[in-house]
Amino acid sequence: MKNVLLIYTGGTIGMQKEKESSSLKPVDFKKLTSSLPELQNLELRVHHTSLKKVIDSSNMDKNYWREIAEIIQLHYESMDGFVVLHGSDTMAYTASALSFMIEGLNKAIVFTGSQIPIGSRRTDAKENLITSIEIAVSGKITEVCIYFENKLLRGNRTVKVNSEQFEAFDSPNYPPLADVGISIKYDDNNLLKSDKLDLKINTNFSDDVAILKLFPGITKKVVSAILGSSNNIILETFGAGNATNKKWFINLLKVTIEKGVFIVNCSQCLTGLVKQGEYETSSDLNKIGVVSSKDMTTESAITKLMYLDGICSSLEEKKDLFIKSLRGEISN
C-alpha cells in the first residue's frame, strides 16, 4: 500500500466556518481525509503533518521554505509522494523555491489549495486535494508541481493569474504536465526526468534580492534607491525585455553592475521571452552586462537568485548557473 504525506502550511483550503460565528478556523485534516470515501478507493495511507506555526501564505519566507524541505527530507524514504497544502497567493513562489532547494528529487511534490474553504458547500478544495494525492502517488512525477482546477503545472513555471475564479493558476511559457479530466493523462514529453541522484536539500537561501519594476516616467531617485538596496536585482522590463535608453538610466545600471551587483532582465509580460538586443531600447542592456532571464517567470527568477546567491562562491558562477536550466525553469 502506498503512502502519501500531507503537509499543511496554512491557507484557505484548511479553514472552515464555526457554526456559532462567521469566523474561520483550521480544519482537522486527519478527520477529514478519513471520511472521504474517494481516498479509501485509492488504497493508500494518508499521513499528516504541518508547519510548527501555520501561517497565511502572505507571510511566507525562506525560513518556512526550509521547514517544508526538511519535513520532506525527514519522511522521504517512507513516503511515495508529498502534497503541500498552501495558500494560493504565494504558492508559485514556494513551489519555485522548493524546486531549487531540493536536488535529486525522484518523487512527486504536489502543491495545491483552494479558492473556497474545504468546509464550504461550493468548495473547490475536495477535488484539488483528492486529485493531488492521486498524482503524488502515481509514480509518474519526479518534480515539484502545482495542481489546481484540472491543471497540473510545473511549479517553477507557474503564476497566479486570478483571485476570483477557480482557475487561479497558469503556466504561460510551458505546457501542462497532465490533462486532468475523467482520467489523468500525463504528457511524458513535458515531464522532468529523474536524474537518479541522491536527495540533497540546499537550505542556504539568501534574501539579498530586490525587484525594480519599470514604468513610464520612473524617476532617477526611485531607480537609484532600488539599485542601491541589494546585490541581486530583477529588472522588470517592458515587452521582450525593453527599457528606457535614457542616458541617466543606462549609466546608473552600468555603475551598479561595475560594483558587482547582478542585474537580471525579466519581462513584465506573462507570455513570451526576453530577447535582449532585438530592439534598440534593449541593446544597451546587453552591452553593460544585464543578464536575460529568457522565459522565466518573476517568481522563478527571484527564487533562483535567492538560491544561487546562497550557494555560489563567485559572481561568475552565479551568472553561469542562472542562464542554465537547473530544474526545467527555463527553455534551452
Contacts in CASP RR format, 6 or more apart in sequence:
PFRMAT RR
TARGET T0000
AUTHOR 0000-0000-0000
METHOD contacts of the structure
MODEL  1
MKNVLLIYTGGTIGMQKEKESSSLKPVDFKKLTSSLPELQNLELRVHHTS
LKKVIDSSNMDKNYWREIAEIIQLHYESMDGFVVLHGSDTMAYTASALSF
MIEGLNKAIVFTGSQIPIGSRRTDAKENLITSIEIAVSGKITEVCIYFEN
KLLRGNRTVKVNSEQFEAFDSPNYPPLADVGISIKYDDNNLLKSDKLDLK
INTNFSDDVAILKLFPGITKKVVSAILGSSNNIILETFGAGNATNKKWFI
NLLKVTIEKGVFIVNCSQCLTGLVKQGEYETSSDLNKIGVVSSKDMTTES
AITKLMYLDGICSSLEEKKDLFIKSLRGEISN
1 43 0 8 1.000
1 44 0 8 1.000
1 45 0 8 1.000
2 43 0 8 1.000
2 44 0 8 1.000
2 45 0 8 1.000
2 80 0 8 1.000
2 137 0 8 1.000
3 44 0 8 1.000
3 45 0 8 1.000
3 47 0 8 1.000
3 78 0 8 1.000
3 79 0 8 1.000
3 80 0 8 1.000
3 81 0 8 1.000
3 137 0 8 1.000
4 44 0 8 1.000
4 45 0 8 1.000
4 46 0 8 1.000
4 47 0 8 1.000
4 79 0 8 1.000
4 80 0 8 1.000
4 81 0 8 1.000
4 82 0 8 1.000
4 83 0 8 1.000
4 133 0 8 1.000
4 136 0 8 1.000
4 137 0 8 1.000
5 47 0 8 1.000
5 48 0 8 1.000
5 49 0 8 1.000
5 71 0 8 1.000
5 72 0 8 1.000
5 75 0 8 1.000
5 79 0 8 1.000
5 81 0 8 1.000
5 82 0 8 1.000
5 83 0 8 1.000
6 29 0 8 1.000
6 33 0 8 1.000
6 46 0 8 1.000
6 47 0 8 1.000
6 48 0 8 1.000
6 49 0 8 1.000
6 83 0 8 1.000
6 85 0 8 1.000
6 133 0 8 1.000
7 49 0 8 1.000
7 50 0 8 1.000
7 51 0 8 1.000
7 68 0 8 1.000
7 71 0 8 1.000
7 72 0 8 1.000
7 82 0 8 1.000
7 83 0 8 1.000
7 84 0 8 1.000
7 85 0 8 1.000
8 14 0 8 1.000
8 26 0 8 1.000
8 29 0 8 1.000
8 48 0 8 1.000
8 49 0 8 1.000
8 50 0 8 1.000
8 51 0 8 1.000
8 54 0 8 1.000
8 85 0 8 1.000
9 50 0 8 1.000
9 51 0 8 1.000
9 54 0 8 1.000
9 55 0 8 1.000
9 57 0 8 1.000
9 60 0 8 1.000
9 64 0 8 1.000
9 68 0 8 1.000
9 84 0 8 1.000
9 85 0 8 1.000
9 86 0 8 1.000
9 87 0 8 1.000
9 94 0 8 1.000
10 26 0 8 1.000
10 50 0 8 1.000
10 51 0 8 1.000
10 54 0 8 1.000
10 55 0 8 1.000
10 56 0 8 1.000
10 57 0 8 1.000
10 85 0 8 1.000
10 86 0 8 1.000
10 87 0 8 1.000
11 56 0 8 1.000
11 57 0 8 1.000
11 85 0 8 1.000
11 86 0 8 1.000
11 87 0 8 1.000
11 88 0 8 1.000
11 113 0 8 1.000
12 87 0 8 1.000
12 88 0 8 1.000
12 113 0 8 1.000
12 114 0 8 1.000
12 115 0 8 1.000
12 116 0 8 1.000
12 117 0 8 1.000
12 125 0 8 1.000
13 85 0 8 1.000
13 87 0 8 1.000
13 112 0 8 1.000
13 113 0 8 1.000
13 114 0 8 1.000
13 117 0 8 1.000
13 118 0 8 1.000
13 125 0 8 1.000
13 128 0 8 1.000
13 129 0 8 1.000
14 26 0 8 1.000
14 27 0 8 1.000
14 29 0 8 1.000
14 85 0 8 1.000
14 114 0 8 1.000
14 117 0 8 1.000
14 118 0 8 1.000
14 125 0 8 1.000
15 24 0 8 1.000
15 25 0 8 1.000
15 26 0 8 1.000
15 27 0 8 1.000
15 117 0 8 1.000
15 118 0 8 1.000
15 119 0 8 1.000
16 24 0 8 1.000
16 25 0 8 1.000
16 26 0 8 1.000
16 27 0 8 1.000
16 117 0 8 1.000
16 118 0 8 1.000
16 119 0 8 1.000
16 120 0 8 1.000
17 23 0 8 1.000
17 24 0 8 1.000
17 117 0 8 1.000
17 119 0 8 1.000
17 120 0 8 1.000
18 24 0 8 1.000
18 25 0 8 1.000
24 117 0 8 1.000
26 54 0 8 1.000
27 117 0 8 1.000
27 118 0 8 1.000
27 119 0 8 1.000
29 48 0 8 1.000
29 85 0 8 1.000
30 48 0 8 1.000
32 118 0 8 1.000
33 39 0 8 1.000
33 46 0 8 1.000
33 48 0 8 1.000
33 129 0 8 1.000
34 46 0 8 1.000
36 126 0 8 1.000
36 130 0 8 1.000
38 130 0 8 1.000
39 46 0 8 1.000
39 130 0 8 1.000
39 133 0 8 1.000
42 133 0 8 1.000
42 134 0 8 1.000
42 137 0 8 1.000
44 80 0 8 1.000
44 133 0 8 1.000
44 137 0 8 1.000
46 133 0 8 1.000
47 75 0 8 1.000
47 79 0 8 1.000
49 71 0 8 1.000
49 75 0 8 1.000
51 64 0 8 1.000
51 67 0 8 1.000
51 68 0 8 1.000
52 67 0 8 1.000
55 64 0 8 1.000
56 87 0 8 1.000
57 86 0 8 1.000
57 87 0 8 1.000
57 88 0 8 1.000
57 89 0 8 1.000
57 90 0 8 1.000
57 91 0 8 1.000
57 94 0 8 1.000
58 89 0 8 1.000
58 90 0 8 1.000
60 90 0 8 1.000
60 93 0 8 1.000
60 94 0 8 1.000
61 207 0 8 1.000
62 97 0 8 1.000
62 205 0 8 1.000
62 207 0 8 1.000
62 306 0 8 1.000
64 94 0 8 1.000
65 94 0 8 1.000
65 97 0 8 1.000
65 98 0 8 1.000
65 101 0 8 1.000
65 205 0 8 1.000
66 101 0 8 1.000
66 203 0 8 1.000
66 205 0 8 1.000
68 84 0 8 1.000
68 94 0 8 1.000
68 98 0 8 1.000
69 98 0 8 1.000
69 101 0 8 1.000
69 102 0 8 1.000
69 201 0 8 1.000
69 203 0 8 1.000
70 201 0 8 1.000
70 203 0 8 1.000
72 82 0 8 1.000
72 102 0 8 1.000
72 109 0 8 1.000
72 201 0 8 1.000
73 199 0 8 1.000
73 201 0 8 1.000
75 82 0 8 1.000
76 107 0 8 1.000
76 199 0 8 1.000
79 107 0 8 1.000
80 107 0 8 1.000
80 136 0 8 1.000
80 137 0 8 1.000
80 139 0 8 1.000
81 107 0 8 1.000
81 108 0 8 1.000
81 109 0 8 1.000
81 110 0 8 1.000
81 136 0 8 1.000
81 137 0 8 1.000
82 107 0 8 1.000
82 108 0 8 1.000
82 109 0 8 1.000
82 110 0 8 1.000
82 136 0 8 1.000
83 110 0 8 1.000
83 111 0 8 1.000
83 112 0 8 1.000
83 129 0 8 1.000
83 132 0 8 1.000
83 133 0 8 1.000
83 136 0 8 1.000
84 94 0 8 1.000
84 98 0 8 1.000
84 109 0 8 1.000
84 110 0 8 1.000
84 111 0 8 1.000
84 112 0 8 1.000
85 112 0 8 1.000
85 113 0 8 1.000
85 129 0 8 1.000
86 94 0 8 1.000
86 111 0 8 1.000
86 112 0 8 1.000
86 113 0 8 1.000
87 113 0 8 1.000
88 113 0 8 1.000
88 114 0 8 1.000
88 115 0 8 1.000
88 148 0 8 1.000
88 160 0 8 1.000
88 168 0 8 1.000
88 169 0 8 1.000
89 160 0 8 1.000
91 111 0 8 1.000
91 113 0 8 1.000
91 146 0 8 1.000
91 158 0 8 1.000
91 160 0 8 1.000
91 169 0 8 1.000
92 146 0 8 1.000
92 155 0 8 1.000
92 158 0 8 1.000
92 159 0 8 1.000
92 160 0 8 1.000
92 169 0 8 1.000
92 297 0 8 1.000
92 299 0 8 1.000
93 299 0 8 1.000
93 302 0 8 1.000
93 303 0 8 1.000
94 111 0 8 1.000
95 111 0 8 1.000
95 144 0 8 1.000
95 145 0 8 1.000
95 146 0 8 1.000
95 155 0 8 1.000
95 156 0 8 1.000
95 158 0 8 1.000
96 155 0 8 1.000
96 156 0 8 1.000
96 158 0 8 1.000
96 297 0 8 1.000
96 299 0 8 1.000
96 300 0 8 1.000
96 303 0 8 1.000
96 304 0 8 1.000
96 329 0 8 1.000
97 205 0 8 1.000
97 303 0 8 1.000
97 306 0 8 1.000
97 307 0 8 1.000
98 109 0 8 1.000
98 144 0 8 1.000
99 143 0 8 1.000
99 144 0 8 1.000
99 155 0 8 1.000
99 156 0 8 1.000
99 327 0 8 1.000
99 329 0 8 1.000
100 156 0 8 1.000
100 202 0 8 1.000
100 303 0 8 1.000
100 304 0 8 1.000
100 307 0 8 1.000
100 326 0 8 1.000
100 327 0 8 1.000
100 329 0 8 1.000
101 201 0 8 1.000
101 202 0 8 1.000
101 203 0 8 1.000
101 205 0 8 1.000
101 307 0 8 1.000
102 109 0 8 1.000
102 144 0 8 1.000
102 199 0 8 1.000
102 200 0 8 1.000
102 201 0 8 1.000
102 202 0 8 1.000
103 197 0 8 1.000
103 199 0 8 1.000
103 200 0 8 1.000
103 201 0 8 1.000
103 202 0 8 1.000
104 194 0 8 1.000
104 195 0 8 1.000
104 196 0 8 1.000
104 197 0 8 1.000
104 198 0 8 1.000
104 199 0 8 1.000
104 200 0 8 1.000
105 142 0 8 1.000
105 143 0 8 1.000
105 144 0 8 1.000
105 194 0 8 1.000
105 199 0 8 1.000
106 142 0 8 1.000
106 194 0 8 1.000
106 196 0 8 1.000
106 199 0 8 1.000
107 136 0 8 1.000
107 139 0 8 1.000
107 141 0 8 1.000
107 142 0 8 1.000
108 135 0 8 1.000
108 136 0 8 1.000
108 137 0 8 1.000
108 138 0 8 1.000
108 139 0 8 1.000
108 140 0 8 1.000
108 141 0 8 1.000
108 142 0 8 1.000
108 143 0 8 1.000
108 145 0 8 1.000
109 136 0 8 1.000
109 143 0 8 1.000
109 144 0 8 1.000
109 145 0 8 1.000
110 132 0 8 1.000
110 133 0 8 1.000
110 135 0 8 1.000
110 136 0 8 1.000
110 141 0 8 1.000
110 145 0 8 1.000
110 146 0 8 1.000
110 147 0 8 1.000
110 152 0 8 1.000
111 144 0 8 1.000
111 145 0 8 1.000
111 146 0 8 1.000
111 147 0 8 1.000
111 155 0 8 1.000
112 128 0 8 1.000
112 129 0 8 1.000
112 132 0 8 1.000
112 146 0 8 1.000
112 147 0 8 1.000
112 148 0 8 1.000
113 125 0 8 1.000
113 128 0 8 1.000
113 129 0 8 1.000
113 148 0 8 1.000
114 123 0 8 1.000
114 124 0 8 1.000
114 125 0 8 1.000
114 128 0 8 1.000
114 129 0 8 1.000
115 124 0 8 1.000
115 165 0 8 1.000
115 166 0 8 1.000
115 168 0 8 1.000
116 122 0 8 1.000
116 123 0 8 1.000
116 124 0 8 1.000
116 125 0 8 1.000
117 123 0 8 1.000
117 125 0 8 1.000
118 125 0 8 1.000
118 126 0 8 1.000
118 129 0 8 1.000
119 125 0 8 1.000
124 149 0 8 1.000
124 166 0 8 1.000
127 149 0 8 1.000
128 147 0 8 1.000
128 148 0 8 1.000
128 149 0 8 1.000
131 147 0 8 1.000
131 180 0 8 1.000
131 184 0 8 1.000
132 147 0 8 1.000
134 184 0 8 1.000
135 141 0 8 1.000
135 145 0 8 1.000
135 147 0 8 1.000
135 152 0 8 1.000
135 178 0 8 1.000
135 184 0 8 1.000
138 184 0 8 1.000
138 186 0 8 1.000
140 178 0 8 1.000
140 186 0 8 1.000
140 191 0 8 1.000
141 152 0 8 1.000
141 177 0 8 1.000
141 186 0 8 1.000
141 191 0 8 1.000
142 191 0 8 1.000
142 192 0 8 1.000
142 193 0 8 1.000
142 194 0 8 1.000
143 154 0 8 1.000
143 155 0 8 1.000
143 191 0 8 1.000
143 192 0 8 1.000
143 327 0 8 1.000
144 154 0 8 1.000
144 155 0 8 1.000
144 156 0 8 1.000
144 327 0 8 1.000
145 152 0 8 1.000
145 153 0 8 1.000
145 154 0 8 1.000
145 155 0 8 1.000
145 177 0 8 1.000
146 152 0 8 1.000
146 153 0 8 1.000
146 154 0 8 1.000
146 155 0 8 1.000
146 158 0 8 1.000
146 169 0 8 1.000
147 153 0 8 1.000
147 180 0 8 1.000
148 166 0 8 1.000
148 167 0 8 1.000
148 168 0 8 1.000
148 169 0 8 1.000
149 166 0 8 1.000
149 167 0 8 1.000
149 168 0 8 1.000
149 169 0 8 1.000
150 180 0 8 1.000
150 181 0 8 1.000
151 167 0 8 1.000
151 169 0 8 1.000
151 170 0 8 1.000
151 171 0 8 1.000
151 176 0 8 1.000
151 180 0 8 1.000
152 176 0 8 1.000
152 177 0 8 1.000
152 178 0 8 1.000
152 180 0 8 1.000
152 184 0 8 1.000
153 169 0 8 1.000
153 170 0 8 1.000
153 171 0 8 1.000
153 174 0 8 1.000
153 176 0 8 1.000
153 177 0 8 1.000
154 171 0 8 1.000
154 174 0 8 1.000
154 177 0 8 1.000
154 190 0 8 1.000
154 192 0 8 1.000
154 328 0 8 1.000
154 329 0 8 1.000
155 171 0 8 1.000
156 297 0 8 1.000
156 299 0 8 1.000
156 300 0 8 1.000
156 303 0 8 1.000
156 304 0 8 1.000
156 327 0 8 1.000
156 328 0 8 1.000
156 329 0 8 1.000
157 171 0 8 1.000
157 172 0 8 1.000
157 173 0 8 1.000
157 174 0 8 1.000
157 297 0 8 1.000
157 300 0 8 1.000
157 328 0 8 1.000
157 329 0 8 1.000
158 169 0 8 1.000
158 170 0 8 1.000
158 171 0 8 1.000
158 297 0 8 1.000
158 299 0 8 1.000
159 169 0 8 1.000
159 170 0 8 1.000
159 171 0 8 1.000
159 172 0 8 1.000
159 270 0 8 1.000
159 297 0 8 1.000
159 298 0 8 1.000
159 299 0 8 1.000
160 168 0 8 1.000
160 169 0 8 1.000
161 167 0 8 1.000
161 168 0 8 1.000
161 169 0 8 1.000
161 170 0 8 1.000
161 270 0 8 1.000
162 168 0 8 1.000
170 270 0 8 1.000
172 270 0 8 1.000
172 271 0 8 1.000
172 272 0 8 1.000
172 297 0 8 1.000
173 271 0 8 1.000
173 272 0 8 1.000
173 273 0 8 1.000
173 295 0 8 1.000
173 297 0 8 1.000
173 331 0 8 1.000
174 190 0 8 1.000
174 331 0 8 1.000
175 187 0 8 1.000
175 190 0 8 1.000
176 187 0 8 1.000
176 190 0 8 1.000
177 186 0 8 1.000
177 187 0 8 1.000
177 190 0 8 1.000
177 191 0 8 1.000
178 184 0 8 1.000
178 185 0 8 1.000
178 186 0 8 1.000
178 187 0 8 1.000
179 185 0 8 1.000
179 187 0 8 1.000
192 327 0 8 1.000
192 328 0 8 1.000
202 307 0 8 1.000
202 311 0 8 1.000
204 310 0 8 1.000
204 311 0 8 1.000
205 306 0 8 1.000
205 307 0 8 1.000
205 310 0 8 1.000
206 232 0 8 1.000
206 305 0 8 1.000
206 306 0 8 1.000
206 307 0 8 1.000
206 309 0 8 1.000
206 310 0 8 1.000
207 306 0 8 1.000
208 230 0 8 1.000
208 231 0 8 1.000
208 232 0 8 1.000
208 309 0 8 1.000
209 230 0 8 1.000
209 232 0 8 1.000
209 233 0 8 1.000
209 234 0 8 1.000
209 302 0 8 1.000
209 305 0 8 1.000
209 306 0 8 1.000
209 309 0 8 1.000
210 226 0 8 1.000
210 229 0 8 1.000
210 230 0 8 1.000
210 232 0 8 1.000
210 233 0 8 1.000
210 234 0 8 1.000
211 226 0 8 1.000
211 233 0 8 1.000
211 234 0 8 1.000
211 236 0 8 1.000
211 298 0 8 1.000
211 302 0 8 1.000
212 223 0 8 1.000
212 226 0 8 1.000
212 227 0 8 1.000
212 233 0 8 1.000
212 234 0 8 1.000
212 235 0 8 1.000
212 236 0 8 1.000
213 236 0 8 1.000
213 268 0 8 1.000
214 235 0 8 1.000
214 236 0 8 1.000
214 237 0 8 1.000
214 238 0 8 1.000
214 243 0 8 1.000
214 244 0 8 1.000
214 268 0 8 1.000
218 244 0 8 1.000
220 248 0 8 1.000
220 249 0 8 1.000
220 252 0 8 1.000
223 249 0 8 1.000
223 252 0 8 1.000
224 252 0 8 1.000
226 233 0 8 1.000
227 233 0 8 1.000
227 252 0 8 1.000
227 253 0 8 1.000
227 256 0 8 1.000
227 261 0 8 1.000
228 256 0 8 1.000
228 261 0 8 1.000
230 261 0 8 1.000
231 260 0 8 1.000
231 261 0 8 1.000
231 262 0 8 1.000
231 309 0 8 1.000
232 261 0 8 1.000
232 262 0 8 1.000
232 264 0 8 1.000
232 305 0 8 1.000
232 306 0 8 1.000
232 309 0 8 1.000
233 256 0 8 1.000
233 261 0 8 1.000
233 262 0 8 1.000
233 263 0 8 1.000
233 264 0 8 1.000
234 263 0 8 1.000
234 264 0 8 1.000
234 266 0 8 1.000
234 293 0 8 1.000
234 298 0 8 1.000
234 301 0 8 1.000
234 302 0 8 1.000
234 305 0 8 1.000
235 243 0 8 1.000
235 253 0 8 1.000
235 263 0 8 1.000
235 264 0 8 1.000
235 265 0 8 1.000
235 266 0 8 1.000
235 285 0 8 1.000
235 290 0 8 1.000
236 266 0 8 1.000
236 267 0 8 1.000
236 268 0 8 1.000
236 298 0 8 1.000
237 243 0 8 1.000
237 265 0 8 1.000
237 266 0 8 1.000
237 267 0 8 1.000
237 268 0 8 1.000
237 274 0 8 1.000
237 282 0 8 1.000
237 285 0 8 1.000
238 267 0 8 1.000
238 268 0 8 1.000
239 267 0 8 1.000
239 268 0 8 1.000
239 269 0 8 1.000
240 267 0 8 1.000
240 269 0 8 1.000
240 272 0 8 1.000
240 273 0 8 1.000
240 274 0 8 1.000
240 275 0 8 1.000
240 278 0 8 1.000
240 279 0 8 1.000
240 282 0 8 1.000
241 265 0 8 1.000
241 267 0 8 1.000
241 274 0 8 1.000
241 275 0 8 1.000
241 276 0 8 1.000
241 279 0 8 1.000
241 282 0 8 1.000
241 285 0 8 1.000
241 292 0 8 1.000
242 279 0 8 1.000
242 281 0 8 1.000
242 282 0 8 1.000
243 249 0 8 1.000
243 265 0 8 1.000
243 281 0 8 1.000
243 282 0 8 1.000
243 285 0 8 1.000
244 281 0 8 1.000
245 280 0 8 1.000
245 281 0 8 1.000
245 284 0 8 1.000
250 284 0 8 1.000
250 285 0 8 1.000
250 288 0 8 1.000
253 263 0 8 1.000
253 285 0 8 1.000
253 288 0 8 1.000
253 290 0 8 1.000
254 288 0 8 1.000
256 263 0 8 1.000
257 263 0 8 1.000
257 288 0 8 1.000
257 289 0 8 1.000
257 290 0 8 1.000
260 315 0 8 1.000
262 291 0 8 1.000
262 305 0 8 1.000
262 309 0 8 1.000
262 315 0 8 1.000
262 318 0 8 1.000
262 319 0 8 1.000
262 322 0 8 1.000
263 289 0 8 1.000
263 290 0 8 1.000
263 291 0 8 1.000
264 290 0 8 1.000
264 291 0 8 1.000
264 292 0 8 1.000
264 293 0 8 1.000
264 301 0 8 1.000
264 305 0 8 1.000
264 322 0 8 1.000
265 274 0 8 1.000
265 276 0 8 1.000
265 282 0 8 1.000
265 285 0 8 1.000
265 290 0 8 1.000
265 291 0 8 1.000
265 292 0 8 1.000
265 293 0 8 1.000
266 274 0 8 1.000
266 293 0 8 1.000
266 296 0 8 1.000
266 298 0 8 1.000
266 301 0 8 1.000
267 273 0 8 1.000
267 274 0 8 1.000
267 293 0 8 1.000
272 295 0 8 1.000
273 294 0 8 1.000
273 295 0 8 1.000
273 331 0 8 1.000
274 292 0 8 1.000
274 293 0 8 1.000
274 294 0 8 1.000
274 295 0 8 1.000
275 282 0 8 1.000
275 292 0 8 1.000
276 282 0 8 1.000
276 283 0 8 1.000
276 285 0 8 1.000
276 286 0 8 1.000
276 290 0 8 1.000
276 292 0 8 1.000
277 283 0 8 1.000
277 285 0 8 1.000
277 286 0 8 1.000
291 319 0 8 1.000
291 322 0 8 1.000
291 323 0 8 1.000
292 323 0 8 1.000
293 301 0 8 1.000
293 322 0 8 1.000
293 330 0 8 1.000
294 323 0 8 1.000
294 330 0 8 1.000
294 331 0 8 1.000
295 330 0 8 1.000
295 331 0 8 1.000
296 304 0 8 1.000
296 329 0 8 1.000
296 330 0 8 1.000
300 329 0 8 1.000
300 330 0 8 1.000
304 322 0 8 1.000
304 326 0 8 1.000
304 329 0 8 1.000
305 322 0 8 1.000
308 318 0 8 1.000
308 321 0 8 1.000
308 322 0 8 1.000
309 318 0 8 1.000
312 318 0 8 1.000
312 321 0 8 1.000
323 330 0 8 1.000
324 330 0 8 1.000
325 331 0 8 1.000
325 332 0 8 1.000
END
